[in-house]
Amino acid sequence: MTNPRKKIILNEILFWKQNKLLPEHYCDFLATLYAEGNDIEDLEEAHHKRAVLPVEKRKMLIVAVSIFIGIVALLAIYFTVPSLTLILTIVVAIAAIALFIKAFQAARSNGLLAPVFHVFAAILLFSASIQVCMTYFSGNNIVLFSLIATNCLVWLWSGIKMKLLYFTVSGVIGLVVLIGYYVVNLM
């Protein structure tokens, strides 16, 4: 067996041993078997943190945190710089569409980041629609209520259609809060 393959297998065995996925004596036996009788420490730096699963988790965490920081920065600029509303609205809409496309691609390949992309795209779309409403329909509460209700209905429909519980719950809670607020203001 080639050396890179041997390192991958030994890293996985050490990961199993570290996380107690197999009994320790099984892991020791497998490690000795794949090390061909040599001591594991003698091989070139086999380590449980170099296993495939921890590396993929770290990559996904870095991507999710990077996207989150980018979205927070974009939204901070979006709501604080009123002179760039139109340009930033277009940028936010393009970012939301790109995140939705990436979410659908990740969902098809059973990617674990698909829910993160869905949520970030929904937040961007909601914030863009609120900003457009505040800019062009300032003081018109009917348009604002309609826009929020439309967003909640889209979340509810998406949650039911794609079987995403977090969108279904968000849509229902949003509609209930909106209706409750409207009823309280009528009194």
C-alpha positions in Angstrom: 0.0 0.0 0.0 1.3 3.4 -0.9 2.5 5.7 1.9 -0.2 8.5 1.5 -2.9 5.9 1.6 -1.4 4.3 4.7 -1.3 7.8 6.4 -4.9 8.4 5.6 -6.0 5.0 7.0 -3.8 5.4 10.1 -5.2 9.0 10.7 -8.7 7.6 10.5 -7.9 4.7 12.9 -6.4 7.2 15.4 -9.5 9.4 15.0 -11.7 6.4 15.8 -9.5 5.6 18.8 -9.5 9.2 20.0 -13.3 9.5 19.7 -14.0 6.0 21.0 -15.8 4.9 17.9 -14.1 1.5 18.2 -12.7 -0.3 21.3 -9.1 0.7 21.9 -7.7 -2.8 21.4 -9.4 -3.0 17.9 -7.8 0.3 16.9 -4.4 -0.8 18.2 -4.7 -4.0 16.2 -5.8 -2.2 13.0 -3.1 0.4 13.4 -0.4 -2.3 13.8 -1.8 -4.1 10.9 -1.7 -1.1 8.6 1.6 0.0 10.0 2.9 -3.4 9.0 4.3 -4.2 12.4 6.1 -0.8 12.8 5.3 1.5 15.6 2.8 4.1 14.6 4.9 7.0 15.9 7.7 5.8 13.6 5.5 6.6 10.6 5.5 10.1 9.2 3.3 12.1 11.6 0.0 10.1 11.7 -2.4 12.1 13.9 -6.1 11.9 14.6 -6.6 15.6 13.7 -5.5 14.9 10.2 -8.4 12.5 9.6 -10.8 13.3 6.8 -13.9 14.2 8.9 -12.2 16.8 11.2 -10.5 18.5 8.2 -13.8 18.8 6.4 -15.5 20.1 9.5 -12.9 22.8 9.9 -13.2 23.8 6.2 -17.0 24.1 6.6 -16.7 26.1 9.7 -14.2 28.5 8.1 -16.5 28.9 5.0 -19.6 29.5 7.2 -17.8 32.1 9.5 -16.4 33.9 6.4 -19.8 34.1 4.8 -21.4 35.3 8.1 -18.8 38.0 8.5 -19.2 39.1 4.9 -23.0 39.3 5.2 -22.8 41.2 8.5 -20.4 43.7 7.0 -22.6 44.1 3.9 -25.7 44.6 6.0 -23.9 47.1 8.2 -22.9 49.2 5.2 -26.3 48.7 3.6 -28.2 50.2 6.5 -25.7 52.9 7.4 -24.8 54.5 4.1 -28.0 55.9 2.6 -26.3 57.4 -0.5 -25.5 54.0 -1.9 -29.0 52.4 -1.4 -29.6 51.5 -5.0 -26.2 50.0 -5.7 -26.1 48.1 -2.4 -29.6 46.8 -3.1 -28.4 45.3 -6.3 -25.3 43.9 -4.6 -27.5 42.4 -1.8 -29.9 40.9 -4.3 -27.1 39.3 -6.3 -25.5 38.0 -3.1 -28.9 36.5 -2.0 -29.4 34.8 -5.4 -25.9 33.5 -5.4 -26.4 32.1 -1.9 -29.7 30.4 -2.9 -28.0 28.8 -5.9 -25.1 27.6 -3.7 -27.7 26.3 -1.2 -29.5 24.3 -3.8 -26.2 22.9 -5.1 -25.1 22.0 -1.6 -28.5 20.4 -0.9 -28.2 18.2 -3.9 -24.8 16.9 -2.9 -26.0 16.5 0.8 -23.7 19.3 1.9 -23.9 20.3 5.5 -23.7 24.0 4.6 -27.0 24.1 2.7 -29.1 25.3 5.7 -26.5 28.0 6.4 -26.7 29.2 2.8 -30.5 29.1 2.9 -30.7 31.2 6.1 -28.1 33.7 5.0 -29.9 34.2 1.7 -33.3 34.6 3.4 -31.8 37.2 5.7 -30.3 39.1 2.8 -33.5 39.0 0.8 -35.6 40.2 3.9 -33.2 43.0 4.6 -33.1 44.2 1.0 -36.9 44.2 0.8 -37.2 46.2 4.1 -34.5 48.7 2.9 -36.4 49.2 -0.4 -39.6 49.7 1.5 -38.1 52.2 3.9 -36.4 54.1 1.1 -39.2 54.3 -1.4 -42.4 53.8 0.7 -41.3 55.7 3.9 -44.1 55.9 6.4 -46.5 53.6 4.6 -47.2 50.9 7.1 -49.5 49.0 4.7 -46.7 48.4 2.3 -44.3 47.4 5.1 -46.9 44.9 6.6 -47.5 43.5 3.1 -43.8 43.1 2.5 -43.2 41.3 5.8 -46.3 39.1 5.3 -45.0 38.2 1.8 -41.6 37.3 3.2 -43.2 35.1 5.9 -45.4 33.4 3.3 -42.4 32.7 1.1 -40.5 31.2 4.1 -43.6 29.1 5.0 -44.0 27.9 1.4 -40.2 27.2 1.1 -40.3 25.3 4.3 -43.2 23.2 3.3 -42.0 22.6 -0.3 -38.3 21.8 0.6 -39.2 20.2 4.0 -37.1 22.7 5.9 -38.4 23.0 9.5 -36.6 26.2 10.3 -38.3 28.0 7.4 -41.7 26.6 8.2 -41.4 27.7 11.8 -40.0 31.1 10.9 -42.9 31.7 8.5 -45.6 30.7 10.9 -44.0 32.7 13.8 -43.6 35.7 11.6 -47.2 35.6 10.4 -48.5 35.1 14.0 -46.5 38.0 15.3 -47.5 40.2 12.4 -51.2 39.4 12.8 -50.9 39.9 16.6 -49.3 43.3 16.1 -52.0 44.3 13.6 -54.8 43.2 16.0 -53.2 45.0 19.0 -52.9 48.2 17.0 -56.6 48.0 16.0 -57.7 48.1 19.6 
